[in-house]
Amino acid sequence: MIKIAMIPARYAATRFPAKLMQLLGEKTVIRHTYENTVATGLFDEVIVVTDSDIIFKEIVDNGGKAKMSVRQHESGSDRIAEAVAEMDADIVVNVQGDEPFVQKEPLKKLLDVFEGMDGEKVQVASLMQVLKEPQFIADPNYVKVAVDRNMNALMFSRSAIPYHRDQQVNPVYYEHIGVYAFRKQALMNFTSWPVTSLEAAEKIECLRYLEYGVPLKMIVTQYMGIEIDTPEDLLRAAELLK
């Protein structure tokens, strides 16, 4: 199977404009993400897909590969679908540009679910990690996911799911990590479907798959680092980098 990693990278982020060009140590956030993805050695190709000349130049000037988006896009999946439409690929992994602490093991676990007889049924997969801190469980910037016994997603939400009504029960909360793997055709199908009501309400693009009846296989990872959504996240990431 041909496996490629695409890193969608918008410059004008709503909550933290220009976050991908913020310095984290001696490199920008997007450069950390790109170089760490390449360093896993898992992919036949790694490409940053961006709407920004600044981000494009940052990657290319430092020896990386980047493509400019032709059209405006509402989601990262739409952005990478445009980029891979004419590429030869079986599995496409969407690594978010604001995930500078990319590691090999979680991405390998993500790719492995497409192998074997059971893997032939998987169309889309994504990562999650256990979320324990109450302030993060309540924080709408942290997307939560509930899963069934087969580790397929039941629902994604910015609210705390499940709601902890019975205090005698200790539910497990999972944070959805915005790293996806798709069979190429599943990704192309996604871009042909109109935005759905849950997706529009929550601003969580993977809800479109659930509303169209496509299961998302979820893989638990122990550690994926810090997603840079706010200036506070950047400070936490700088401490982790040390």
Secondary structure, 3 states (H helix, E strand, C coil): CCEEEEEEECCCCCCCCCHHHCEECCEEHHHHHHHHHHHCCCCCEEEEEECCHHHHHHHHCCCCCEEECCCCCCCHHHHHHHHHCCCCCCEEEECCCCCCCCCHHHHHHHHHCCCHHHHCCCCEEEEEEECCCHHHHCCCCCCEEEECCCCEEEEEECCCCCCCCCCCCCCCCEEEEEEEEEEHHHHHHHHHCCCCHHHHHHCCCCHHHHHCCCCEEEEECCCCCCCCCCHHHHHHHHHHHC
